[in-house]
Amino acid sequence: MADIKIDDTVDITDVVCPVTFVKAKVALEELDDGQILAVKMNDGETVQNVPRSIKEEGHQILKLEDNEDGTYTLIVKKVGD
């Protein structure tokens, strides 16, 4: 992730769907357009649902990185309304 400047990070590994997406969405809402959010999440349902839901909201998925510890980091660019 050295090539991408992260503006904020949210860790949703301690919550379950659908709260995972809600926490990620709230974190995105607090950013300005064009800023980058890193979302740390667990493998499984969350890693399938959260990126899809964020994309449906119109934001840009830059990267989904496997942390090789059962978690993933999703890198999202906020896109304005």
C-alpha positions as CSV (number, residue, x, y, z in Angstrom):
1,M,0.0,0.0,0.0
2,A,3.0,2.2,-0.2
3,D,1.8,3.8,-3.4
4,I,-1.6,4.8,-2.0
5,K,-2.0,7.5,0.7
6,I,-4.5,6.3,3.3
7,D,-6.5,9.2,4.8
8,D,-8.4,7.1,7.4
9,T,-8.7,3.5,8.6
10,V,-11.6,1.6,10.1
11,D,-11.4,-1.8,11.7
12,I,-14.6,-3.8,11.4
13,T,-13.1,-7.2,12.5
14,D,-15.0,-7.0,15.8
15,V,-18.5,-6.7,14.3
16,V,-20.8,-8.8,12.1
17,C,-22.9,-8.2,9.0
18,P,-24.8,-6.0,8.4
19,V,-23.1,-3.7,11.0
20,T,-19.8,-4.2,9.1
21,F,-21.1,-2.3,6.1
22,V,-22.7,0.4,8.3
23,K,-19.4,1.1,10.1
24,A,-17.6,1.3,6.7
25,K,-20.2,3.6,5.3
26,V,-20.1,5.9,8.2
27,A,-16.3,6.1,8.0
28,L,-16.6,6.9,4.3
29,E,-19.2,9.6,5.0
30,E,-16.7,11.4,7.3
31,L,-14.1,11.7,4.5
32,D,-14.0,14.3,1.7
33,D,-14.4,13.3,-1.9
34,G,-11.3,11.7,-3.3
35,Q,-9.9,10.6,0.1
36,I,-8.9,7.1,0.7
37,L,-10.2,4.7,3.4
38,A,-8.7,1.4,4.5
39,V,-11.2,-1.0,5.9
40,K,-9.8,-4.0,7.9
41,M,-12.3,-6.9,7.8
42,N,-12.6,-10.6,8.5
43,D,-12.6,-13.3,5.8
44,G,-15.9,-14.9,4.9
45,E,-19.3,-13.1,4.4
46,T,-17.8,-9.7,5.2
47,V,-15.1,-9.8,2.5
48,Q,-17.8,-10.7,-0.1
49,N,-20.5,-8.3,1.0
50,V,-18.7,-5.1,2.1
51,P,-16.8,-4.4,-1.1
52,R,-19.9,-5.1,-3.2
53,S,-22.1,-2.8,-1.1
54,I,-19.5,0.0,-1.1
55,K,-19.2,-0.3,-4.9
56,E,-23.0,-0.1,-5.2
57,E,-22.9,3.1,-3.2
58,G,-20.7,4.5,-6.1
59,H,-17.3,4.5,-4.4
60,Q,-14.2,3.2,-6.1
61,I,-12.5,0.0,-4.9
62,L,-8.8,0.4,-5.3
63,K,-7.5,-2.8,-3.8
64,L,-8.4,-5.8,-1.7
65,E,-5.4,-7.1,0.2
66,D,-5.1,-10.5,1.9
67,N,-3.3,-9.9,5.2
68,E,-2.7,-13.6,5.5
69,D,-4.0,-13.7,9.1
70,G,-7.7,-14.3,8.3
71,T,-8.3,-10.6,7.6
72,Y,-8.4,-8.4,4.6
73,T,-7.8,-4.7,4.0
74,L,-10.1,-3.0,1.5
75,I,-8.8,0.2,0.0
76,V,-11.6,2.5,-1.1
77,K,-11.6,5.9,-2.7
78,K,-14.6,8.1,-1.8
79,V,-16.5,9.3,-4.8
80,G,-18.9,12.3,-4.4
81,D,-22.6,12.1,-4.7
